[in-house]
């Protein structure tokens, strides 16, 4: 009798999950995907520079300025993107103009 109660095949796992769970999960997943797309959508800028990419771009460009210094980071971005570049420093959009 004890072995029957410990047998995992004795219990039906699907009976423990309500039938409404998958029905409620699908609209929530669709809503989350829709909000994720809206959050990631940005207007394409005509000014070259690193992408925004959910806030990772500003963190990377700001970290590059802290790590390399202003002069070396400006030279890096100018070699990579040209003489007019959009970057982020301290979370603010900054333009680097050089020739």
N, C-alpha and C positions, 0 to 999 in steps of 0.2 A: 504494500500500500504506500509506503514511503517512496519507493522507487517510481511509482506511477506519478506522484505529485512532483517529483524532481525531473521527470522526463520533459524536455523542452518541446517535444512534438505533441504533448498533451494539450498545450495552450495554443490557441490561434492568435497570432500577433495582430493580424488585421482587424480582429474584433475590438482591439483596444484603441485603435485610431478611429475617430469619428468619420463618417462618410463626407461631412462637409469640409473637412480639412483640405483636400486637394482642390475643391471648388473655390474656396476662399483664397488659396495660395496663388492661383493663376492671375487674378486681377491685381493682386499686390505685386507680383513679379513684373507684370506689364507696366504698372504705374512706376515702379522703381526704375525700369529701363527707360521709360519716357522722361522721367526727371533727370536721369543720368545723361541722356542725350541733350536735354535743354541746358544742363549745367556745363557740358563740355562744348556747346556750340559757341563759337565766337566769330565775329566779323573778320574776314580775311583782310589783313592790312597790306597796303601797297609798300610799306616800309619793311625791308628785310630785317631779319633778326631771329633769335631763337623763339620757338613756339611757346605758347602758354601751357598747354598740356596739363590741365587740372591743377595749376599752381606750381608744378614742378619746375617749369622753365624759369620763373622768377627766382626760385630758390637756387637753381644751378648758376644763373648769371650773377646773382648777388654773392654766392659762395666763391665764384671765380674771381670777382673783384676783391674779396677779402683775402683770398689765397695768393693770387698773383700780383696784386697791387693794381692801381688804376692804370698806370702806363702800359704794363704788359697785357692786361686784360683788354684795354682799348686796341692795342696792336693786334691781338688775337682775333677780336671780333671784326676789325677792319680787314684783315687778311681773309677771314672766312666769309663775310657777308658784303664787303664793299665799303665805300667811304661814308655812307649814311646808314646807321644801324640803330635799331630799337632794342634796348635791353632794360632790365629792371634792377634798380639799386634801392635797397631798403623798401621793397614793395611798390616803388613808384616807377612808372614808365619813364625811361631816360633815353634821350637821343644822343648818339655819338656822331659828330660830324668831323671828318678829317680829310686831308688830301695828301 
